[in-house]
Amino acid sequence: MYKIPDFFVSNGWTFLLGEKRDSMRFFVKEIISRTVITPFLLVSLFASPARASEAALTDIVVTNTRGQPLLYFSITNCFTEDMKEAIHNGIMTTFTFFIKLYEIKGFWWDKKIADLKVSHDIQYDSLKKVYRVRLSERNNKMILVRDFQEAKKLASEIVDLEITGLHNLHKGSRYQVRMMAELDKITLPFYLHYVFFFLSLWDFETDWYRVDFKY
């Protein structure tokens, strides 16, 4: 079965894709209140067949509000109770995102336009009682927050990521953005191996998700 991302934006509208076992419902959820200027024609959104992981990418949006293609998406089901406990014991957790942009060539090999790797780190400072979140796409900016929900949101979201410049795109051509996320294998200090033994063996990666659009 193919997974369908939840949302996409086209010409100022937000659409929701609902999925059932035997049928798919497609309906408008809401109109975006702000203006979104985009020449992109979104063709389809889909993911490769599901693997064992329950983690998934959602809220996938491709737009060009600042004159270049920008990408937004989130990971769901990526924080287990063991992970939360490990984070609160000071263990750094890293999410890595892989984003590729291709020009669709039909009967020929697709042309790779961009190949990005983005990482988000989250670590708890028990002395200052703050979460440190590092975002590599923002020049490794370190953000300090006190609320765990806010820290999780920062670590698990891609926001306003420039995929490539518009000078690399050609009018009338079809393109495909491919993306996936993984949790880097957690390396535990020796004194925590016994407490978090199963966590030290655990990691995940999502399926590859794809968004087609025409420029």
C-alpha distance (Angstrom), angle and dihedral (degrees) to the residues before:
residue distance angle dihedral
M1 . . .
Y2 3.80 . .
K3 3.78 121.8 .
I4 3.80 118.5 -133.1
P5 3.82 119.5 -150.4
D6 3.80 113.5 -121.8
F7 3.80 105.0 -123.5
F8 3.78 144.4 20.4
V9 3.78 135.6 174.2
S10 3.80 126.5 -135.7
N11 3.81 128.1 165.6
G12 3.80 93.4 -15.4
W13 3.83 96.2 -48.9
T14 3.79 128.1 113.9
F15 3.80 114.6 -145.1
L16 3.80 128.2 -165.4
L17 3.76 121.4 -149.8
G18 3.81 112.0 -153.0
E19 3.82 120.9 -165.0
K20 3.81 132.1 -153.5
R21 3.76 130.8 173.4
D22 3.82 96.2 -102.3
S23 3.77 103.8 15.9
M24 3.78 142.7 27.3
R25 3.77 125.8 -134.5
F26 3.78 118.3 -151.2
F27 3.76 118.8 -169.3
V28 3.78 143.6 148.7
K29 3.80 114.0 -97.7
E30 3.77 103.7 -177.3
I31 3.78 145.8 -25.7
I32 3.78 114.5 -111.3
S33 3.78 109.6 -117.9
R34 3.79 94.1 -147.1
T35 3.79 123.0 65.1
V36 3.80 116.3 -102.0
I37 3.79 112.6 -164.4
T38 3.78 109.8 -160.9
P39 3.80 135.7 149.1
F40 3.79 91.0 -163.0
L41 3.78 117.7 117.6
L42 3.79 106.7 -154.8
V43 3.79 110.1 -141.8
S44 3.80 106.9 177.4
L45 3.79 145.5 -20.6
F46 3.78 122.4 -152.3
A47 3.79 144.4 138.5
S48 3.77 134.5 -135.0
P49 3.84 116.5 -99.5
A50 3.80 112.9 -62.2
R51 3.78 121.1 -95.0
A52 3.79 128.1 -158.7
S53 3.81 96.3 -77.3
E54 3.80 118.7 96.3
A55 3.80 91.7 -155.1
A56 3.80 112.2 108.7
L57 3.80 141.8 176.3
T58 3.80 116.7 -114.6
D59 3.83 141.3 168.1
I60 3.81 90.9 41.1
V61 3.81 113.7 -177.0
V62 3.81 131.3 173.7
T63 3.80 116.7 -172.1
N64 3.80 140.9 140.8
T65 3.78 106.0 -137.8
R66 3.83 93.1 147.9
G67 3.79 99.1 41.3
Q68 3.80 98.2 -86.4
P69 3.82 133.4 72.2
L70 3.81 109.8 -84.9
L71 3.81 126.3 -167.1
Y72 3.80 131.2 -149.5
F73 3.82 129.3 178.6
S74 3.81 143.4 136.4
I75 3.81 138.2 -142.6
T76 3.79 118.0 -128.1
N77 3.82 129.0 -162.7
C78 3.78 91.6 21.3
F79 3.83 101.4 124.8
T80 3.80 116.5 71.2
E81 3.80 124.1 -172.5
D82 3.82 89.8 -107.3
M83 3.80 90.3 52.8
K84 3.80 91.9 50.1
E85 3.80 90.6 51.2
A86 3.80 91.5 47.4
I87 3.82 91.7 49.6
H88 3.80 90.3 51.1
N89 3.81 87.4 53.3
G90 3.80 89.2 59.9
I91 3.81 99.4 -99.6
M92 3.81 113.7 147.5
T93 3.79 115.3 -125.7
T94 3.81 121.2 -161.9
F95 3.79 129.2 -161.9
T96 3.81 116.6 -163.7
F97 3.79 122.1 -160.1
F98 3.80 124.5 -160.9
I99 3.81 118.6 -159.4
K100 3.81 125.7 179.9
L101 3.79 129.6 -179.9
Y102 3.82 121.3 -156.4
E103 3.76 134.4 -177.4
I104 3.81 106.9 -133.5
K105 3.80 110.7 -124.4
G106 3.81 99.4 -177.6
F107 3.81 107.5 -144.9
W108 3.83 92.8 12.9
W109 3.81 133.0 66.8
D110 3.80 112.5 -71.0
K111 3.80 113.5 -110.8
K112 3.81 116.6 -122.6
I113 3.81 110.7 -132.6
A114 3.82 101.6 172.3
D115 3.81 138.3 8.3
L116 3.81 115.0 -169.2
K117 3.80 133.3 -179.7
V118 3.79 118.3 -167.2
S119 3.81 128.0 -179.8
H120 3.81 132.7 -163.5
D121 3.82 121.1 -165.9
I122 3.79 125.5 -163.8
Q123 3.82 123.8 -169.9
Y124 3.80 133.1 163.9
D125 3.80 121.6 -131.6
S126 3.81 104.0 -153.4
L127 3.81 93.4 -171.5
K128 3.81 95.5 55.7
K129 3.82 92.3 27.5
V130 3.80 93.1 -132.0
Y131 3.80 134.9 122.7
R132 3.79 117.1 -125.5
V133 3.81 113.7 -147.7
R134 3.81 118.6 -174.7
L135 3.81 119.5 -163.2
S136 3.80 114.6 -164.0
E137 3.83 94.4 -163.9
R138 3.82 89.3 61.1
N139 3.80 94.3 57.6
N140 3.82 90.2 -83.5
K141 3.79 90.8 -60.9
M142 3.80 113.0 -174.9
I143 3.80 114.9 -139.4
L144 3.81 120.6 -165.3
V145 3.81 118.5 -153.5
R146 3.79 133.2 165.8
D147 3.80 98.1 -154.0
F148 3.82 116.8 81.7
Q149 3.81 93.3 -152.2
E150 3.79 90.4 55.6
A151 3.83 90.8 47.2
K152 3.82 91.0 51.2
K153 3.79 90.6 49.3
L154 3.81 92.3 52.1
A155 3.81 92.5 47.0
S156 3.80 96.3 47.1
E157 3.82 101.3 43.6
I158 3.78 134.8 80.3
V159 3.81 108.6 -153.5
D160 3.79 129.3 -177.8
L161 3.82 94.5 -14.0
E162 3.81 113.4 173.0
I163 3.81 107.6 -135.7
T164 3.81 98.1 -173.3
G165 3.79 140.7 -36.7
L166 3.80 120.4 -81.1
H167 3.81 88.3 -119.9
N168 3.83 86.7 73.5
L169 3.82 92.4 57.9
H170 3.79 127.2 78.4
K171 3.80 126.0 -145.6
G172 3.79 112.3 -105.6
S173 3.83 94.6 16.7
R174 3.81 125.2 124.7
Y175 3.80 121.1 -126.9
Q176 3.77 137.5 -172.9
V177 3.81 128.5 -153.5
R178 3.81 113.9 -155.7
M179 3.78 120.7 -167.5
M180 3.79 141.6 169.8
A181 3.80 137.9 164.7
E182 3.77 135.1 -145.1
L183 3.78 138.1 -174.5
D184 3.78 109.7 -125.3
K185 3.79 112.6 -123.2
I186 3.79 107.7 -90.7
T187 3.80 116.1 -121.8
L188 3.79 110.2 -151.7
P189 3.80 127.2 -154.8
F190 3.81 110.4 -110.0
Y191 3.82 93.6 -110.3
L192 3.83 90.6 58.5
H193 3.81 97.7 47.6
Y194 3.79 92.4 94.0
V195 3.82 95.1 46.6
F196 3.83 95.6 45.3
F197 3.80 100.4 26.2
F198 3.82 95.5 137.8
L199 3.79 92.7 44.3
S200 3.82 89.8 57.2
L201 3.81 88.1 60.9
W202 3.80 95.6 45.2
D203 3.78 131.9 91.5
F204 3.80 135.7 136.2
E205 3.74 145.0 -151.2
T206 3.78 129.0 -164.5
D207 3.77 127.3 -131.8
W208 3.78 118.7 -90.1
Y209 3.80 109.5 -94.6
R210 3.78 123.4 -157.5
V211 3.80 133.9 -158.5
D212 3.83 120.3 -169.7
F213 3.79 121.3 -157.9
K214 3.79 138.7 165.5
Y215 3.80 120.4 -134.9
